């Protein structure tokens, strides 16, 4: 199963459609298939898990051609200290969460990770 984002004005995702693999062996074939059945020309292939185009496409996201990525352009940052990671095309904390198997939550007031006990 392949996922295709229907792009509206300013490359905003207005819908996400699934297409069977045999109808979309390539992105171009999938776009042609969707164009034929919907009479709508603006589509971009994505993936459910974000392995293609950095993030899974969802209604309200945008497709940025320069970054070749789907992301939340106007979504407010979760916390004011978060920074935009160009590699991930997502808002992330300025300090990576510890990777020691414990559970943490970001503390915006101290700008650090607090262990959840």
Secondary structure, DSSP 8 states (H G I E B T S, - for coil): -EEEEEE-GGGBEEEEEEE-GGG-SSHHHHHHHHHHHH----EEEE-TTSSSSSS---TT-EEETTTTEEE-SS---SSTT-EEETTTTEEE-SS----SS--EEEETTTTEEEE--
